[in-house]
Every structure is written in structure tokens, then in C-alpha cells.
Amino acid sequence: MPARTILQYPHPLLKLPCSPVELIDQEVRDLLVDLVETMRQGPGSVGVAAPQIGVSLRLCVVDVSMSKLGKESNHGLLHLINPEIVEARGAATMREGCMSIPAYTGDVERPTRITLRYSDGGGNPRELAVEGFEAVAIQHEIDHLNGILFLDRITSVKTGLFRRKNYR
């Protein structure tokens, strides 16, 4: 499956909450493959959510294993269908970027440890405890499913938003 085009802010679909996935069929599994391909072709990308490729469904993929921030602690490639955070603890501010907002990065405060419930690509219910950079990446992607962008969460418009020098 090919990588898909990433919608750019201010595309209106990026600000809408997504519908739950009701049935995990071949169409959904194909969409997960497209999301992985799109993530892998994005410069430095560690996740992509369905609304970023124009599909308003609650599914995303995350893989921080190739990132220097996620190499030491990760669960590999995650297919997250209807993910929900059931517990969140800790707090830290990290710089975030997004393929849908390629010209900027921003400082965002998020919990550092989360417990997540979701279905995997096979439709199996899962619960997973995640921490550090991987927790931040998952929260970023779940925000996309709720119509929230990192711009909505930056710590300060004056001091927490930065123009990206290059994006490759």
C-alpha cells in the first residue's frame, strides 16, 4: 500500500473528533498498512493518525523504536484502534512536531506515564502501560483522534512555539 498525503493545518478535518471503528475488517487493516507506510516516509515521524490522511476514524499507529528518544523504552509498532487513556501520571514538557503542521514545533506538557486500552489490528482488546517518549507520542496521536492539535496544548504562544528551520 502506498503512503498517503498528509492533510495540513488548517484543514477542517483535523479539528473534528473521529468516529469509533465499529468493525475491524480488511478495509481497516489496509488503512493501518497505509498509516504505517505514511509514518515511515515522514521525516522523523513516530506516529500518524487516520484524520491526518483524511479518514475520520479512531485509529492510529505509533512506533518510537527508531527515534533516539524512544530507542531504550518502547513496545515497537503499535496499531491502536479506538484507543483510550484510562490512567495518566506524572508531567513533563517536551518539544513536539507534527506532519500536519510542518513549519512549527512547540513545547507541550503531558503526563509521562499512561495506561492505554485499545484494540490491535487483529481486533484483540489490549491494555498497555507506557512511559516516557512513547507515552507522549501516543497522547499526541490520540489528540488527533479528538480533533486536538499540539498547537492547542502549547505551554505558551509567546515562548513555547518555534518555527522549524528545516523539515526532512
Phi and psi in degrees as a GROMACS rama.xvg file:
@    title "Ramachandran Plot"
@    xaxis  label "Phi"
@    yaxis  label "Psi"
@TYPE xy
-84.6909  158.042  PRO-2
-66.4399  147.791  ALA-3
-102.656  161.34  ARG-4
-73.3677  134.876  THR-5
-87.3203  128.233  ILE-6
-68.8855  142.149  LEU-7
-105.717  142.127  GLN-8
-61.2204  133.245  TYR-9
-102.249  36.4361  PRO-10
-52.326  130.424  HIS-11
-63.2347  -27.3878  PRO-12
-63.122  -28.2467  LEU-13
-67.7167  -16.489  LEU-14
-105.77  8.57549  LYS-15
-104.738  138.279  LEU-16
-64.1452  143.544  PRO-17
-89.8511  156.985  CYS-18
-82.5766  147.33  SER-19
-65.0303  151.795  PRO-20
-79.4164  120.138  VAL-21
-88.6013  -34.465  GLU-22
-138.546  127.442  LEU-23
-92.6294  93.9321  ILE-24
-113.68  -170.73  ASP-25
-62.7531  -35.013  GLN-26
-61.175  -42.3189  GLU-27
-68.6589  -42.3722  VAL-28
-63.08  -38.7222  ARG-29
-64.747  -38.9033  ASP-30
-63.1256  -39.5185  LEU-31
-61.529  -40.7807  LEU-32
-62.0253  -44.9242  VAL-33
-61.316  -40.2305  ASP-34
-62.6057  -42.7266  LEU-35
-63.0808  -45.9556  VAL-36
-60.9887  -41.7119  GLU-37
-64.7002  -44.0848  THR-38
-60.7679  -45.4416  MET-39
-67.0638  -26.7068  ARG-40
-88.2658  -13.2972  GLN-41
-76.4197  139.341  GLY-42
-65.8306  111.696  PRO-43
70.447  13.7943  GLY-44
-71.5851  139.222  SER-45
-120.324  4.92126  VAL-46
-175.549  155.841  GLY-47
-148.477  139.531  VAL-48
-109.63  150.868  ALA-49
-52.8153  -41.4102  ALA-50
-62.8629  -22.6758  PRO-51
-67.8706  -19.5902  GLN-52
-111.039  17.3462  ILE-53
90.0177  14.8617  GLY-54
-117.157  117.675  VAL-55
-89.5429  62.296  SER-56
-125.364  151.17  LEU-57
-81.7667  75.4372  ARG-58
-149.667  147.929  LEU-59
-154.818  169.117  CYS-60
-127.587  147.341  VAL-61
-141.526  137.119  VAL-62
-153.42  104.053  ASP-63
-97.5233  4.84053  VAL-64
-64.0961  -23.6539  SER-65
-94.4764  -5.12392  MET-66
-87.0477  143.072  SER-67
-61.9345  -28.5583  LYS-68
-77.9138  -22.5474  LEU-69
-112.001  -1.99087  GLY-70
-57.1333  -40.8389  LYS-71
-78.492  -28.1088  GLU-72
-140.37  103.308  SER-73
-160.317  165.686  ASN-74
-111.422  18.7665  HIS-75
72.8491  -154.568  GLY-76
-74.7562  123.275  LEU-77
-112.906  127.047  LEU-78
-99.4033  113.279  HIS-79
-111.714  110.818  LEU-80
-110.042  126.321  ILE-81
51.5429  49.0319  ASN-82
-70.8581  147.186  PRO-83
-145.329  137.068  GLU-84
-85.8784  122.474  ILE-85
-103.903  -14.172  VAL-86
-155.142  142.056  GLU-87
-141.15  136.084  ALA-88
-141.348  160.443  ARG-89
74.5961  175.744  GLY-90
-161.048  140.544  ALA-91
-155.746  152.874  ALA-92
-102.79  128.748  THR-93
-131.7  155.19  MET-94
-80.2178  129.026  ARG-95
-121.095  149.477  GLU-96
-130.906  173.086  GLY-97
-155.637  136.941  CYS-98
-64.1023  -22.5728  MET-99
-83.1058  -10.6558  SER-100
-134.548  66.7678  ILE-101
-68.6742  -18.7149  PRO-102
-84.5845  -9.24887  ALA-103
-136.057  156.283  TYR-104
-127.649  167.181  THR-105
-156.778  154.546  GLY-106
-83.7745  123.375  ASP-107
-128.222  132.655  VAL-108
-93.3717  129.562  GLU-109
-142.904  160.007  ARG-110
-59.8584  148.663  PRO-111
-97.532  -12.8625  THR-112
-136.745  129.449  ARG-113
-133.587  155.979  ILE-114
-114.597  132.713  THR-115
-123.811  136.661  LEU-116
-114.984  138.101  ARG-117
-165.351  173.366  TYR-118
-108.103  143.408  SER-119
-87.1537  -177.161  ASP-120
-62.6014  -19.3579  GLY-121
-92.1395  1.05607  GLY-122
86.2283  7.48416  GLY-123
-81.4364  130.642  ASN-124
-68.9924  139.483  PRO-125
-135.281  154.766  ARG-126
-134.757  134.906  GLU-127
-141.923  133.021  LEU-128
-95.0196  129.623  ALA-129
-134.54  147.789  VAL-130
-141.267  170.193  GLU-131
64.3844  -143.319  GLY-132
-59.3652  -37.6095  PHE-133
-63.0832  -39.763  GLU-134
-62.8387  -41.5932  ALA-135
-63.7387  -45.2399  VAL-136
-61.8026  -41.5446  ALA-137
-64.7495  -43.6905  ILE-138
-61.8972  -39.0515  GLN-139
-59.4356  -45.8789  HIS-140
-69.7622  -39.3013  GLU-141
-63.4531  -36.9126  ILE-142
-55.7715  -43.0055  ASP-143
-55.9799  -39.5166  HIS-144
-68.107  -20.7387  LEU-145
-100.689  7.78692  ASN-146
75.5917  25.2416  GLY-147
-113.561  134.08  ILE-148
-108.826  160.017  LEU-149
-59.7256  -26.0133  PHE-150
-59.6596  -30.261  LEU-151
-73.5694  -14.9063  ASP-152
-117.546  1.69685  ARG-153
-59.8581  146.8  ILE-154
-65.8965  -34.5325  THR-155
-158.736  129.662  SER-156
-64.0133  -34.5272  VAL-157
-74.8478  -41.7187  LYS-158
-116.419  -6.23787  THR-159
-111.196  5.41201  GLY-160
-118.121  132.621  LEU-161
-133.262  136.48  PHE-162
-74.4459  129.967  ARG-163
-74.8031  134.532  ARG-164
-73.0491  -42.2661  LYS-165
-150.153  159.02  ASN-166
-139.356  94.3058  TYR-167
